[in-house]
Structure formats: C-alpha cells, structure tokens
Amino acid sequence: MSMKPCTALVLCVVTFRVLMAQTPVVTSQQSGPARPTNTPSNARYVGSLACKACHPQLYDRWKTTRMANVVRDPKEHPDAILPDLSQPDPLVHFTKNDIAFVYGSRWKQRYFQKIGDDYFVLPAQWDITHQIWRPYFVKNGTDWWAALYPPDNRKRPTGPLCDGCHSVNYNIQTKTVTEWNVGCEKCHGPGSEHVAHPPASNIINPARLDFVQANDTCIQCHSQGQPLTNPMQGKYYDWPVGFNMGEKLQDYWKLEEHKLGETTFTHFPDGTAHKNRMQGNDFVQSVMYRRGVKCSSCHDVHGTGNPALLIKPANVMCLECHGPGSPNGPHTTKIEEHTHHKSGSPGAECIACHMPPIEQTLADVNVRSHTFRFISPVMTAKYKIPNPCTTCHKDQSLAWATQQLDHWRNVSPWRVGE
C-alpha cells in the first residue's frame, strides 16, 4: 500500500530528528561572500543519510557510484583494497594496517595513512588498468603546488591538497568533515532546513540554476586551478576553500591560466587539457558551454548503468541534438557520411573523434577531452597534440591520416589544415 503524503512528511521529519540526536551536525565554517537568499543562512550540513528517507531511490542509486565511494575505510570495507598486499613488491613498504583510507577504484588506487590529525599519501599506487604497482610522488613541475611543499609525502597532507573535493564541508581549522565522498550536499548545499521542512524552495537544485552556476557544481572539483587566497594558515590549498553551493565559484577559485602555443603540465598548446581532472577547464572553452549546455545534460551523478554516469549511451545522447538535417550538424544526409566509418564500429562513435582519450591520468592511461573539438593530424605535427586518428590507428602515420582526411567529402580543407 502506498504511503500518504502527510505520513511520508512526518517520517522524514522524525528520521531527521533521530539523526540529529545521534550525529553531531557540522556547520560550514569558512568565510567568504554572503550566501544568496535561496540558501538559508542558518542551514547546516547534515549528511546524505538524512536525505534517504524522502529520496530513497536517488540515495540507493547514488550509493553505488564512484562519487559515493571515492574514499573508503578498509576497516569498514575489507574489499576496498584492490591489490593483494601479501604479494611482495619493491615499491610497497606498508601493510594493510597502515592504510586509513583507500582512494580511487577506476584508474588508480592510492592509500592514505593517518598521522596525528592529518592524512598522507603512501608512496606506491596501484595501476588498475595494468595491474601493477607504480611509485607515487608529485615532482616539481608536475603540479603547481609541488615546489611549495617539502619533497616528502609525509610532509604533504591531503587536507590542503585533496580532501576538500573528496568530502562534504571539510573544515580547515578542525580538519573534520560532515561526510567523506561526494555526498548530496556537495551539490545541493547544506540541507538541515530542507530536511526539517522539505519544500523545493529551501534547497539548491543545480538543475534549476543558470548554466554557469549549474556547471560550477562540477567545475569546483573537476578542474585545475587555485583558490583566490593562497596560502591559508601557512598551507597552500588545491581546492576552492570556503565555497558552498549557491555562491559564485569565481569568488573563491580561478582556473589554471594558459598561454596559447605553450605546452605545460596542465595544457597542450591549443589550450586542451593535458592531464586528468580538467574536464571543467576543457568544457568552458567549448561551443557546448557557450550555448548553455550543462554537465547534467549528459551526466547523472545519482547513478546510471552507462560509463561515466552518462544518462544514455554516448552516441544515442549525442544524436539527440546532432544528426543529419539538424542545424547543429553534422551537415550530411547520413551519419556515416560524417564519420566515414561503418555504423557500429569504434570509429563511428561520436566520442571517438570529438572526445579522444588524450589527457593523462596515469602512465599511458588517459581520460577523454571535453572541448569537443576535432584535433587534426596537422595539429599533432605542429604542436604534438594527440589526434584521434592516429590515437586509434596506432600503426599509421600522420601523413596517412592527413591524406585520408583530404579525400573525405564534406570535410573542409581549411579544418583539416588547422
């Protein structure tokens, strides 16, 4: 029998009060610009579990995502550690008992040790793709903050460098969090007012924000940059300290700058990202962003059955806005005339050419670009920017790829030569 609306509301409020009695509520402690009126000034962070009673389906979907499992305690989750630590390896000088937190489960896995009230990354990481150990140490010139910390993992706490994006409401004074992982309030803001009195007007829904603020929901963590104020309390931070949903990210965070024509540890010469966790840096350059497309137009962080939390399979979703006869292009009568690849083949996938995996996350393991630009073989020859043609056809040369494009109908010769 379905529950009456009034009964459900009472259950939500009762659940919230029980949780409040059991769990200390952490308030947002950071200073910064005043919170806008759509976020109650006295709202407090209460944790994702407080959302479950009224949103059980969303909660259950989210709970299985990597967003909800970026950081795991192996004492609570014995299966969290992927490699077999009983097998000796010259890079590994720690045991399971040294690991307070496990970070990551898709591309790489790192291990945090707790010393005092801080966490520190142990010096070996597990390459999930190749199933091997690799050293972990950030060298000078491979991240902006590296030269500002001692060259010792044990003197580089994860609080300033990692934890603000891997938790909800990280407090830089007390080094405590409301919860680890990307919980509901990371995107919806502090929820105590909404849990106690749940109209839609007293909680932030990124879907109802303008495209800039909606995308900043993701860009706050999926970007390389620096806080506007750095250092803070003698430490340099690599995440937007003090930012809460509903505020302007630009008041706390600036994206990594880039000079066209230069290759840096963050960017290729054309401005495309060079490394992982730069989807935001890429996306704000795109025509998609300028047209008001949101991250949530393609991704559902509550969980889906598709790779990368895509709402639908990539080609299905792309072709809803782009297709033969569409003013958005491609300007061909059939999609095969645009891709020049057999339907159903890897080369016929929209993301194969417009989102090539060229941004390094670990060794030769790359993630996909989010500028949606096609990078021609000529750009590779001139600027060493990987292109999708020879990234896929690894046994072919740049000259071969350029020649192929020269013979494609409906491809501008001016685009090929870019």
C-alpha positions as CSV (number, residue, x, y, z in Angstrom):
1,M,0.0,0.0,0.0
2,S,1.4,3.4,-0.9
3,M,2.2,5.9,1.9
4,K,0.1,9.0,2.2
5,P,2.0,12.3,1.6
6,C,1.4,13.6,5.1
7,T,2.7,10.3,6.6
8,A,5.8,10.5,4.4
9,L,6.5,14.0,5.6
10,V,6.2,13.0,9.2
11,L,8.5,10.1,8.6
12,C,11.1,12.4,7.0
13,V,11.0,14.9,9.9
14,V,11.2,12.1,12.5
15,T,14.1,10.5,10.7
16,F,15.9,13.8,10.6
17,R,15.4,14.4,14.3
18,V,16.7,11.0,15.2
19,L,19.8,11.5,13.0
20,M,20.3,14.9,14.6
21,A,20.3,13.4,18.0
22,Q,22.7,10.7,17.0
23,T,25.2,12.6,14.9
24,P,26.8,16.0,15.6
25,V,25.9,18.5,12.9
26,V,28.9,20.3,11.4
27,T,28.3,23.9,10.2
28,S,30.1,25.5,7.3
29,Q,33.0,27.4,9.0
30,Q,34.6,29.1,6.0
31,S,34.5,32.8,5.5
32,G,33.5,34.3,2.1
33,P,30.9,36.2,0.2
34,A,27.4,36.2,1.7
35,R,25.2,33.3,0.8
36,P,22.3,34.2,-1.6
37,T,18.8,34.2,-0.4
38,N,17.9,30.8,-2.0
39,T,20.2,29.1,0.6
40,P,19.0,29.7,4.2
41,S,21.8,31.4,6.1
42,N,21.3,29.1,9.1
43,A,21.2,25.9,7.1
44,R,23.6,23.3,8.4
45,Y,25.3,20.3,6.8
46,V,23.6,17.0,8.0
47,G,25.0,14.3,5.7
48,S,23.5,12.2,2.9
49,L,21.8,9.7,5.2
50,A,19.3,12.5,6.2
51,C,18.2,12.6,2.6
52,K,17.4,8.9,2.3
53,A,14.0,8.9,3.9
54,C,12.4,11.1,1.4
55,H,14.6,10.2,-1.6
56,P,15.3,6.5,-1.2
57,Q,15.6,5.7,-4.9
58,L,18.0,8.5,-5.6
59,Y,20.0,7.7,-2.5
60,D,20.3,4.0,-3.4
61,R,21.4,4.8,-6.9
62,W,24.0,7.3,-5.7
63,K,25.3,5.0,-3.0
64,T,26.7,2.6,-5.6
65,T,28.5,5.3,-7.7
66,R,32.2,6.1,-7.5
67,M,31.2,9.6,-6.4
68,A,29.9,8.0,-3.2
69,N,32.9,5.7,-2.9
70,V,36.0,7.8,-3.8
71,V,37.3,7.4,-0.3
72,R,36.8,4.2,1.7
73,D,37.9,2.9,5.0
74,P,39.2,-0.6,4.6
75,K,38.2,-1.4,8.1
76,E,34.6,-0.8,7.2
77,H,35.0,-2.1,3.6
78,P,37.6,-5.0,3.6
79,D,37.1,-5.3,-0.2
80,A,38.2,-1.7,-0.8
81,I,41.9,-2.6,-1.3
82,L,42.2,-3.9,-4.8
83,P,45.8,-5.4,-5.0
84,D,47.0,-8.3,-3.0
85,L,49.2,-6.8,-0.3
86,S,50.5,-10.2,0.7
87,Q,52.5,-10.3,-2.6
88,P,55.9,-8.6,-2.1
89,D,56.8,-5.7,-4.3
90,P,59.9,-3.5,-4.1
91,L,57.7,-0.3,-4.2
92,V,55.4,-1.4,-1.3
93,H,56.7,-0.8,2.2
94,F,53.4,-0.6,4.0
95,T,50.8,-3.1,5.2
96,K,47.0,-3.1,5.4
97,N,47.2,-1.8,8.9
98,D,49.0,1.4,7.7
99,I,46.0,2.3,5.4
100,A,43.4,4.5,6.9
101,F,41.7,5.3,3.6
102,V,41.7,3.9,0.1
103,Y,41.3,6.5,-2.7
104,G,40.1,5.6,-6.2
105,S,38.8,2.4,-7.9
106,R,38.7,3.2,-11.6
107,W,42.1,4.2,-13.0
108,K,44.4,4.1,-10.0
109,Q,44.2,3.5,-6.3
110,R,46.2,5.4,-3.7
111,Y,46.5,4.8,0.0
112,F,46.2,7.4,2.8
113,Q,47.9,6.9,6.2
114,K,46.8,8.9,9.2
115,I,49.4,10.6,11.2
116,G,48.1,12.8,14.0
117,D,45.1,14.6,12.7
118,D,46.2,14.6,9.1
119,Y,46.3,12.1,6.2
120,F,49.3,11.5,4.0
121,V,49.6,9.5,0.7
122,L,51.8,6.4,0.8
123,P,54.5,6.3,-1.9
124,A,53.1,3.5,-4.0
125,Q,49.9,3.5,-6.1
126,W,48.1,0.6,-7.9
127,D,47.7,0.9,-11.7
128,I,44.3,-0.7,-12.1
129,T,44.5,-0.9,-15.9
130,H,47.8,-2.7,-16.0
131,Q,47.5,-4.4,-12.6
132,I,50.9,-3.2,-11.4
133,W,52.4,-1.0,-8.7
134,R,53.8,2.4,-9.6
135,P,55.6,4.9,-7.4
136,Y,53.6,7.9,-6.2
137,F,55.3,11.2,-5.7
138,V,54.5,14.6,-7.2
139,K,57.7,16.1,-8.6
140,N,58.4,19.8,-9.2
141,G,56.9,20.9,-12.5
142,T,54.1,18.4,-12.5
143,D,51.8,20.3,-10.2
144,W,51.8,24.0,-9.2
145,W,52.0,23.3,-5.5
146,A,54.8,20.7,-5.6
147,A,57.7,23.2,-5.1
148,L,55.8,24.8,-2.2
149,Y,55.8,21.6,0.0
150,P,58.8,19.6,1.1
151,P,59.8,16.7,-1.2
152,D,58.4,14.1,1.1
153,N,55.0,12.5,1.0
154,R,54.9,12.6,4.8
155,K,55.1,16.4,4.8
156,R,52.3,16.8,2.2
157,P,49.0,16.4,4.0
158,T,45.9,15.5,1.9
159,G,43.7,18.1,3.7
160,P,45.1,21.1,1.7
161,L,45.7,19.1,-1.5
162,C,42.9,16.5,-1.8
163,D,40.3,16.3,0.9
164,G,38.2,19.3,0.1
165,C,36.9,17.6,-3.1
166,H,36.7,14.2,-1.6
167,S,34.3,15.2,1.2
168,V,31.4,17.4,2.2
169,N,32.2,20.5,4.2
170,Y,35.9,20.0,5.0
171,N,36.8,22.3,7.9
172,I,40.4,23.6,7.5
173,Q,40.5,24.5,11.2
174,T,39.4,21.3,12.8
175,K,40.3,19.0,9.8
176,T,36.9,17.3,10.1
177,V,34.2,16.6,7.5
178,T,30.4,16.2,7.6
179,E,31.0,13.1,5.5
180,W,33.6,11.7,3.2
181,N,33.0,11.3,-0.5
182,V,30.8,13.4,-2.8
183,G,27.6,13.4,-0.8
184,C,24.2,15.1,-1.6
185,E,25.2,18.4,0.0
186,K,28.3,18.8,-2.2
187,C,25.9,19.6,-5.0
188,H,22.7,20.7,-3.2
189,G,24.2,22.7,-0.3
190,P,23.6,22.4,3.4
191,G,20.3,20.6,3.9
192,S,19.1,20.9,7.5
193,E,16.3,23.4,6.6
194,H,15.1,21.3,3.8
195,V,15.1,18.1,5.8
196,A,13.1,19.7,8.6
197,H,10.7,21.5,6.2
198,P,11.0,20.0,2.7
199,P,9.6,22.4,0.1
200,A,11.8,22.7,-3.0
201,S,12.4,26.4,-2.4
202,N,14.8,25.9,0.5
203,I,17.3,23.6,-1.1
204,I,19.6,24.1,-4.1
205,N,18.8,22.1,-7.2
206,P,21.6,22.6,-9.8
207,A,19.0,21.7,-12.5
208,R,17.3,25.0,-11.7
209,L,20.4,27.1,-11.7
210,D,21.6,29.0,-14.8
211,F,24.2,27.2,-16.9
212,V,27.2,28.9,-15.3
213,Q,26.3,28.1,-11.7
214,A,25.0,24.7,-12.7
215,N,28.3,23.8,-14.3
216,D,30.2,25.2,-11.5
217,T,28.7,22.5,-9.3
218,C,31.0,20.1,-11.1
219,I,33.8,22.5,-12.0
220,Q,34.5,23.1,-8.3
221,C,36.3,19.8,-8.3
222,H,36.7,18.8,-11.9
223,S,39.2,21.5,-12.7
224,Q,42.8,22.5,-12.2
225,G,43.2,25.9,-10.5
226,Q,43.9,27.7,-7.3
227,P,42.0,29.5,-4.6
228,L,42.0,33.3,-4.9
229,T,43.6,33.4,-1.4
230,N,46.6,31.2,-1.1
231,P,48.3,30.3,1.3
232,M,45.9,30.0,4.2
233,Q,47.2,29.4,7.6
234,G,50.6,28.7,6.2
235,K,49.4,26.0,3.8
236,Y,48.7,26.0,0.0
237,Y,45.3,24.6,-1.0
238,D,44.4,22.9,-4.2
239,W,40.6,23.2,-4.0
240,P,38.1,26.1,-3.6
241,V,38.2,26.6,0.2
242,G,35.0,28.2,1.5
243,F,32.8,27.6,-1.5
244,N,29.3,26.5,-0.8
245,M,26.7,25.7,-3.4
246,G,24.6,28.8,-4.2
247,E,27.6,31.1,-4.2
248,K,29.7,32.2,-7.1
249,L,32.7,29.9,-7.6
250,Q,34.6,32.7,-9.2
251,D,34.7,34.4,-5.8
252,Y,36.8,31.5,-4.5
253,W,38.5,29.8,-7.4
254,K,40.5,30.7,-10.6
255,L,41.1,28.2,-13.3
256,E,44.7,27.4,-14.3
257,E,45.9,30.0,-16.7
258,H,47.3,29.1,-20.1
259,K,49.3,30.9,-22.8
260,L,48.4,29.7,-26.3
261,G,51.3,28.0,-28.0
262,E,52.9,26.7,-24.8
263,T,52.9,23.1,-23.6
264,T,52.6,22.9,-19.8
265,F,51.9,20.2,-17.3
266,T,48.3,21.2,-17.4
267,H,47.7,22.2,-21.1
268,F,48.6,21.4,-24.7
269,P,49.5,24.4,-26.9
270,D,45.9,24.9,-28.1
271,G,44.5,25.0,-24.6
272,T,43.2,21.4,-24.4
273,A,43.8,19.8,-21.1
274,H,47.0,17.8,-20.7
275,K,46.0,15.9,-17.6
276,N,43.2,14.4,-15.6
277,R,40.6,16.3,-13.5
278,M,40.4,19.1,-16.0
279,Q,37.0,18.5,-17.5
280,G,35.9,21.9,-16.4
281,N,39.0,23.7,-17.9
282,D,38.1,22.0,-21.2
283,F,34.4,22.4,-21.1
284,V,34.3,26.2,-20.6
285,Q,36.2,26.6,-23.9
286,S,33.6,24.6,-25.8
287,V,30.8,25.7,-28.1
288,M,28.6,23.5,-26.0
289,Y,29.3,25.5,-22.9
290,R,28.7,28.8,-24.7
291,R,25.3,27.5,-25.9
292,G,24.2,26.8,-22.3
293,V,24.7,23.0,-22.2
294,K,25.2,21.7,-18.7
295,C,27.2,18.8,-17.3
296,S,23.9,17.4,-16.2
297,S,22.7,17.4,-19.8
298,C,24.9,14.4,-20.3
299,H,25.8,13.0,-16.8
300,D,23.6,11.9,-13.9
301,V,25.7,11.8,-10.7
302,H,22.9,9.9,-8.9
303,G,24.0,6.9,-10.9
304,T,23.3,5.2,-14.2
305,G,24.2,1.9,-15.9
306,N,26.3,3.7,-18.5
307,P,30.0,4.5,-18.4
308,A,31.0,7.9,-16.9
309,L,27.5,8.2,-15.4
310,L,26.1,9.1,-18.8
311,I,22.3,9.4,-18.9
312,K,22.2,7.4,-22.1
313,P,24.8,5.6,-24.3
314,A,27.1,8.3,-25.8
315,N,26.0,8.0,-29.4
316,V,22.3,7.9,-28.5
317,M,22.7,11.1,-26.5
318,C,24.8,13.0,-29.0
319,L,22.5,12.2,-31.8
320,E,19.5,13.7,-30.0
321,C,21.0,17.1,-30.6
322,H,23.3,16.4,-33.5
323,G,22.3,14.5,-36.6
324,P,21.6,14.7,-40.3
325,G,19.4,17.7,-41.0
326,S,20.0,19.2,-37.6
327,P,21.1,22.9,-37.6
328,N,23.7,21.8,-35.0
329,G,25.3,19.5,-37.6
330,P,26.7,17.3,-38.9
331,H,25.6,18.7,-42.3
332,T,25.2,15.4,-44.1
333,T,22.3,13.3,-45.2
334,K,23.5,10.2,-43.3
335,I,25.6,10.0,-40.2
336,E,28.0,7.6,-41.9
337,E,28.8,10.3,-44.4
338,H,30.1,12.3,-41.5
339,T,32.0,9.7,-39.6
340,H,33.4,7.8,-42.7
341,H,33.3,4.7,-40.5
342,K,31.0,1.7,-40.6
343,S,28.0,2.1,-38.4
344,G,28.6,0.3,-35.1
345,S,32.4,0.4,-35.4
346,P,34.5,2.2,-32.8
347,G,35.3,4.9,-35.3
348,A,31.6,5.7,-35.7
349,E,31.3,6.7,-32.1
350,C,30.9,10.5,-31.7
351,I,33.3,10.5,-28.8
352,A,36.0,8.7,-30.8
353,C,36.7,11.9,-32.7
354,H,35.3,14.6,-30.6
355,M,36.3,13.4,-27.1
356,P,39.5,11.4,-27.7
357,P,41.3,9.9,-24.6
358,I,44.4,12.1,-24.6
359,E,44.5,13.5,-21.1
360,Q,46.9,11.6,-18.8
361,T,45.7,10.2,-15.6
362,L,48.5,7.6,-15.0
363,A,51.3,6.4,-17.3
364,D,49.7,5.6,-20.7
365,V,46.2,5.6,-19.2
366,N,44.2,8.6,-20.5
367,V,40.8,10.2,-20.0
368,R,38.6,11.9,-22.6
369,S,38.9,15.5,-23.7
370,H,35.9,17.7,-23.1
371,T,36.4,20.6,-25.6
372,F,34.6,18.5,-28.2
373,R,37.0,19.9,-30.8
374,F,38.3,17.7,-33.6
375,I,42.1,17.7,-33.4
376,S,43.6,17.2,-36.8
377,P,46.8,15.3,-37.6
378,V,48.3,18.7,-38.7
379,M,47.9,19.9,-35.1
380,T,49.8,16.9,-33.9
381,A,52.6,17.6,-36.4
382,K,52.9,21.2,-35.4
383,Y,52.2,21.1,-31.7
384,K,52.4,17.5,-30.5
385,I,48.7,17.4,-29.5
386,P,47.5,13.8,-29.9
387,N,44.8,13.5,-32.6
388,P,42.0,10.9,-32.6
389,C,43.1,9.4,-36.0
390,T,46.5,8.1,-35.0
391,T,45.5,7.6,-31.4
392,C,43.1,4.9,-32.7
393,H,45.1,3.8,-35.8
394,K,48.3,3.4,-33.9
395,D,50.1,1.6,-36.8
396,Q,49.6,4.6,-39.2
397,S,51.5,7.8,-39.7
398,L,50.4,11.4,-39.5
399,A,50.9,11.7,-43.3
400,W,48.5,8.8,-43.8
401,A,45.9,10.4,-41.6
402,T,46.1,13.7,-43.3
403,Q,45.8,12.1,-46.7
404,Q,42.7,10.2,-45.6
405,L,41.0,13.4,-44.4
406,D,42.0,15.1,-47.7
407,H,39.8,12.5,-49.6
408,W,36.8,12.8,-47.3
409,R,33.8,14.5,-48.7
410,N,32.1,17.1,-46.5
411,V,35.3,17.9,-44.6
412,S,36.6,21.4,-45.1
413,P,40.2,21.5,-46.3
414,W,40.6,24.5,-44.0
415,R,39.6,22.5,-41.0
416,V,42.0,19.6,-41.9
417,G,44.9,22.1,-42.1
418,E,44.3,23.6,-38.7
